[in-house]
């Protein structure tokens, strides 16, 4: 009888665990990521089959540059939305203000970026000398920043299921557009496919999905300077941390194309894209954990444990799959990718295990408000990774990037567990 009662209690706890808002939000974020990964895989397969390796390399660098510009233009307002939108009295004004400033700053940053690419030596500097490419780059960078900001609003409102709809539209549109542009734009046809699909997701978010969860919402420009000053009081440091954290993701393809050329960057970018999808698993879970803390900070310790359990349950099988079948998986892109990208992928994939520890710990530091500590660790990691890649890339090829990621993040994860894991046991981080 006691055994049956214990089993019933355990089953009840399991149901409560699975139905918790942390897990529910994380599940939807991961479903969104899974859809983007699955359909994104076929996108790059189509691109690899119809475009040359050099064109893939050029487009990967341009898309990375757009991503970096979009991240710069977000001003950290995504973190502000996730943390404070739930307690705002006029949510529509808050969302529109964040979107307005994001779009404006991203547009300015994109113009500066393209002009810089035209002035300084760069393999993708040609976009500065083609007016259509110039305008498209700016427009697509703005769309990318708004795409991300709308996703932050969904997570903040505990409606991450709308991210699935947004990302599904983006992913499906992205599948068909490369075939339309292959005969006209070459490398920029891939970029145009990416950008127009992003724009479709933004339109769906602003005119259909956000009005469903924000009462009276209509997308319109709003310059709430006081709100932005308040946001910077919280998210200014978070913005700097986010830029530093994501710099390797966007800069690495630019470094590879300048050091090794567009063909090698094509091989690199395919493996890099697969790894980015894999690392999005702990990223989505840590993002959900951070959003959950906005509603109930006292559950931080419990949510950290849940986040680790869920992340490792998904990451470890994925890493094993890539280790065993990564070369065969890359055959879908073509024999040349299987031959030139497999080694990097198999070295890089295990790095996501220590990256999981690092990302969840960093999310916990955000919740605790320990931003200076977060900034110091994140800056050290980024500087070491980029400096090592700069020094070793030309002499050792693209595989060295995988070893750099494995070594640096393993050392960081061990240090975190040994020296700082005690912080996880208290909501205030032992302050």
C-alpha positions in Angstrom: 0.0 0.0 0.0 2.8 2.4 1.0 4.7 1.5 -2.2 1.6 2.3 -4.3 1.1 5.6 -2.5 4.7 6.5 -3.0 4.4 5.7 -6.7 1.3 7.8 -7.0 3.0 10.7 -5.2 6.1 10.4 -7.5 3.8 10.3 -10.5 2.0 13.4 -9.3 5.3 15.2 -8.8 6.4 14.2 -12.2 3.2 15.6 -13.7 3.6 18.8 -11.8 7.2 19.1 -13.0 6.4 18.5 -16.6 3.5 21.0 -16.5 5.4 23.7 -14.7 5.7 27.0 -16.6 9.5 26.7 -16.8 9.3 23.4 -18.6 6.3 24.4 -20.7 8.0 27.6 -21.9 11.3 25.7 -22.4 9.5 22.9 -24.4 7.9 25.5 -26.8 11.2 27.3 -27.2 12.9 23.9 -28.0 10.1 22.9 -30.3 10.7 26.2 -32.1 14.4 25.5 -32.2 13.8 22.0 -33.4 11.6 23.1 -36.2 14.2 25.7 -37.3 16.9 23.1 -37.0 15.0 20.5 -39.0 13.8 22.8 -41.7 17.0 24.8 -41.5 18.9 21.6 -42.2 17.0 21.2 -45.5 17.5 24.8 -46.3 21.2 24.4 -46.2 21.0 21.1 -48.1 19.1 22.9 -50.9 21.5 25.8 -50.8 24.5 23.4 -50.9 23.0 21.5 -53.8 22.2 24.5 -56.0 24.9 27.0 -55.0 28.7 26.5 -55.0 30.8 26.1 -51.8 32.2 29.6 -52.3 28.7 31.1 -52.6 27.8 29.3 -49.3 30.9 30.8 -47.8 30.1 34.3 -48.9 26.5 34.1 -47.8 27.4 32.6 -44.4 29.7 35.6 -43.8 27.1 38.1 -44.9 24.4 36.5 -42.7 26.8 36.5 -39.8 27.5 40.2 -40.3 23.7 40.9 -40.4 23.3 38.9 -37.2 26.0 40.9 -35.4 24.5 44.2 -36.5 21.0 43.1 -35.4 22.3 42.1 -32.0 24.1 45.4 -31.7 20.8 47.2 -32.5 18.8 45.4 -29.9 20.4 47.4 -27.1 19.7 44.7 -24.6 16.0 45.5 -24.7 15.1 41.8 -25.2 16.4 41.0 -21.7 14.5 44.0 -20.3 11.2 42.7 -21.9 11.7 39.2 -20.5 12.5 40.6 -17.0 9.9 43.4 -16.7 7.1 43.1 -19.3 5.1 40.8 -16.9 4.8 43.7 -14.4 4.2 46.5 -16.8 0.8 48.3 -16.8 0.9 49.4 -20.4 2.5 46.4 -22.2 1.7 47.7 -25.7 3.7 50.9 -25.1 6.6 49.0 -23.7 6.7 46.6 -26.6 6.4 49.3 -29.3 9.1 51.5 -27.6 11.5 48.6 -27.6 10.8 47.8 -31.2 11.2 51.4 -32.3 14.5 51.9 -30.7 15.7 48.5 -31.9 14.8 49.2 -35.5 16.3 52.7 -35.5 19.7 51.7 -33.9 19.9 48.6 -36.1 19.4 50.6 -39.3 22.1 53.1 -38.3 24.5 50.2 -37.3 23.8 48.4 -40.6 24.7 51.5 -42.7 27.9 52.0 -40.7 28.8 48.3 -41.1 28.3 48.3 -44.9 30.3 51.5 -45.3 33.1 50.0 -43.2 33.1 46.8 -45.2 33.6 48.9 -48.3 36.4 50.9 -46.9 38.5 48.3 -45.1 39.7 45.1 -46.8 37.0 42.4 -46.6 35.9 39.5 -48.7 32.3 40.7 -48.5 33.0 44.4 -49.2 31.2 44.1 -52.6 27.8 44.7 -50.9 28.9 48.3 -50.3 29.2 48.9 -54.0 25.9 47.5 -55.1 23.0 49.8 -54.1 20.4 46.9 -54.1 22.6 44.8 -51.9 23.3 47.8 -49.6 19.6 48.5 -49.1 18.8 44.8 -48.7 21.5 44.3 -46.0 20.1 47.2 -43.9 16.5 46.1 -44.3 17.2 42.4 -43.5 19.3 43.4 -40.5 16.4 45.5 -39.1 14.0 42.5 -39.7 16.4 40.2 -37.9 16.5 42.4 -34.8 12.7 42.8 -34.8 12.3 39.0 -35.2 14.4 38.4 -32.1 12.6 41.1 -30.1 9.2 39.7 -30.9 10.4 36.4 -29.6 11.5 38.0 -26.4 8.0 39.4 -25.9 6.5 36.0 -26.4 8.8 34.4 -23.8 8.2 37.3 -21.4 4.5 36.7 -21.6 4.9 32.9 -21.1 3.5 32.4 -24.5 6.5 30.8 -26.1 4.1 28.7 -28.3 3.8 31.7 -30.5 7.5 31.5 -31.2 6.7 28.2 -32.9 4.3 29.8 -35.3 6.7 32.7 -36.0 9.7 30.4 -36.6 7.7 28.0 -38.6 6.7 30.7 -41.1 10.3 31.8 -41.3 11.6 28.3 -41.8 9.1 27.3 -44.4 9.4 30.4 -46.5 13.2 30.0 -46.3 13.0 26.6 -48.0 11.5 27.8 -51.3 13.1 31.2 -51.9 16.7 30.0 -52.7 15.4 28.3 -55.8 13.9 31.5 -57.1 17.1 33.5 -56.6 19.7 31.1 -57.7 19.9 32.3 -61.3 19.9 36.0 -60.5 21.8 36.8 -57.3 24.2 33.9 -56.6 25.5 34.3 -53.1 23.2 37.1 -52.3 20.3 34.9 -53.3 20.9 32.9 -50.1 21.0 36.1 -48.1 17.8 37.4 -49.8 16.0 34.1 -49.0 17.0 34.4 -45.3 16.0 38.1 -45.1 12.6 37.8 -46.8 11.7 34.8 -44.7 12.7 36.7 -41.6 10.5 39.6 -42.7 7.6 37.2 -43.1 8.0 36.1 -39.5 8.1 39.7 -38.3 4.9 40.6 -40.1 3.1 37.6 -38.5 4.4 38.5 -35.1 3.5 42.2 -35.2 0.1 42.0 -36.9 -1.3 38.6 -35.8 0.4 37.1 -32.8 1.3 40.0 -30.5 -2.3 41.4 -30.6 -3.4 38.1 -29.2 -1.4 38.4 -26.0 -1.0 42.1 -25.5 -4.4 43.8 -25.1 -4.9 46.7 -27.6 -1.6 46.1 -29.3 -0.9 47.7 -32.7 2.6 48.2 -34.1 3.4 51.9 -34.2 6.5 54.0 -33.5 6.8 55.1 -29.9 9.8 57.1 -28.5 9.5 56.5 -24.7 12.9 58.0 -23.6 12.1 57.5 -19.9 11.4 53.9 -20.4 14.6 53.3 -22.4 16.6 55.1 -19.7 15.0 52.7 -17.2 15.7 49.8 -19.4 19.4 50.8 -19.7 19.6 51.0 -15.9 18.8 47.3 -15.9 19.9 46.0 -19.3 22.8 48.2 -20.2 25.2 45.8 -18.6 23.2 42.8 -20.0 23.5 44.3 -23.5 27.3 44.5 -23.3 27.4 41.0 -21.9 25.2 39.7 -24.7 27.4 41.4 -27.4 30.5 39.9 -25.9 28.9 36.5 -25.5 27.7 36.3 -29.1 30.7 37.9 -30.8 32.4 34.5 -31.5 29.2 33.1 -33.1 29.0 36.0 -35.6 32.7 36.9 -36.0 34.0 33.4 -36.6 32.6 33.0 -40.2 34.1 36.5 -41.0 37.4 35.4 -39.6 37.4 32.2 -41.5 36.5 33.7 -44.9 39.2 36.4 -44.5 41.9 33.8 -43.3 41.1 30.8 -45.5 38.8 32.1 -48.3 35.1 31.5 -49.2 35.3 27.8 -50.1 36.8 26.9 -46.7 34.2 29.1 -45.0 31.5 27.2 -46.8 32.7 24.0 -45.3 33.1 25.7 -41.9 29.7 27.4 -42.0 27.7 24.1 -42.5 29.4 22.5 -39.5 29.1 25.8 -37.5 25.3 26.0 -38.3 24.7 22.5 -37.0 26.7 23.2 -33.8 24.7 26.5 -33.4 21.5 24.5 -33.5 22.8 22.1 -30.9 24.0 24.8 -28.6 20.5 26.4 -28.8 19.2 23.6 -26.6 20.9 24.9 -23.4 20.4 28.4 -24.6 16.6 28.0 -24.8 16.4 26.3 -21.4 18.5 29.0 -19.8 16.3 31.7 -21.4 13.2 30.0 -20.1 14.8 29.8 -16.6 15.6 33.5 -16.7 12.0 34.3 -17.7 10.6 32.1 -15.0 12.7 34.1 -12.4 10.8 37.2 -13.4 7.7 35.7 -12.0 9.1 33.8 -9.0 12.7 34.2 -8.0 12.5 32.0 -5.0 12.3 28.9 -7.2 15.7 29.7 -8.8 17.6 26.8 -7.2 14.9 24.3 -8.1 14.8 25.6 -11.7 18.6 25.4 -12.0 18.4 21.7 -11.2 15.5 21.2 -13.6 17.3 23.1 -16.3 20.5 20.9 -16.0 18.4 17.7 -16.0 16.5 18.7 -19.1 19.5 20.1 -21.0 21.7 17.0 -20.4 18.8 14.7 -21.3 18.6 16.3 -24.7 22.2 17.3 -25.3 24.1 14.0 -24.6 22.1 11.9 -27.1 22.5 14.6 -29.7 26.2 14.7 -29.2 26.5 10.9 -29.5 24.5 11.0 -32.7 26.7 13.6 -34.3 29.9 11.7 -33.2 28.6 8.4 -34.7 26.8 9.7 -37.7 28.0 13.2 -38.4 29.9 12.3 -41.5 26.9 10.5 -43.0 24.7 13.4 -42.1 26.9 15.8 -44.0 26.6 13.7 -47.1 23.1 15.3 -47.5 25.0 18.5 -48.4 27.3 16.8 -50.8 30.4 14.6 -50.7 32.7 17.6 -50.4 31.0 18.7 -47.2 31.2 15.2 -45.7 34.9 15.2 -46.5 35.8 18.7 -45.3 33.3 19.5 -42.5 33.0 16.2 -40.7 36.2 16.5 -38.6 35.3 19.9 -37.4 31.7 18.9 -36.5 32.9 15.8 -34.5 35.4 17.9 -32.6 33.0 20.8 -32.0 29.9 18.8 -31.0 31.1 17.7 -27.5 31.8 21.3 -26.6 28.1 21.8 -26.1 28.3 19.7 -22.8 30.5 22.3 -21.0 28.7 25.1 -22.8 25.5 23.8 -21.1 27.0 24.4 -17.7 28.3 27.8 -18.7 25.0 29.0 -20.2 22.8 27.9 -17.3 25.3 29.4 -14.8 25.3 32.7 -16.7 21.5 32.8 -16.7 21.6 32.2 -12.9 24.1 35.1 -12.5 21.7 37.4 -14.5 18.8 36.5 -12.1 21.0 37.2 -9.1 22.1 40.5 -10.5 25.8 39.5 -10.4 26.4 41.3 -13.7 30.0 42.3 -13.1 31.0 38.7 -12.4 29.1 37.6 -15.5 30.8 40.3 -17.6 34.3 39.4 -16.3 33.9 35.6 -17.1 32.2 36.2 -20.4 34.8 38.7 -21.6 37.6 36.4 -20.7 36.1 33.5 -22.6 35.4 35.5 -25.7 38.8 37.1 -25.8 40.6 33.8 -25.4 38.4 32.1 -28.1 38.8 34.9 -30.6 42.5 35.4 -29.9 43.3 31.7 -30.2 41.3 31.5 -33.5 43.1 34.5 -34.9 46.5 33.1 -34.1 45.9 29.5 -35.1 43.3 29.5 -37.9 45.6 30.2 -40.8 48.1 27.5 -39.8 45.8 24.7 -38.7 42.6 25.1 -40.7 38.9 25.1 -39.6 39.2 22.1 -37.2 41.2 24.1 -34.7 38.1 26.1 -33.9 36.5 23.0 -32.5 39.4 22.3 -30.3 39.5 25.9 -29.1 35.8 25.7 -28.1 36.2 22.3 -26.3 39.2 23.3 -24.3 38.1 26.8 -23.3 34.6 25.9 -22.3 35.6 22.7 -20.5 38.0 24.7 -18.3 35.3 27.3 -17.7 32.7 24.7 -16.8 35.1 22.9 -14.3 35.9 26.2 -12.7 32.3 27.1 -12.3 31.3 23.8 -10.8 34.2 23.7 -8.4 34.3 27.4 -7.4 30.9 28.9 -8.0 28.2 26.2 -7.8 27.4 27.1 -4.2 25.7 30.2 -5.6 23.0 28.0 -7.0 21.6 27.1 -3.6 20.3 30.6 -2.6 18.1 33.0 -4.6 20.4 35.9 -3.9 23.6 34.1 -4.8 25.0 34.3 -1.3 25.1 38.1 -1.5 
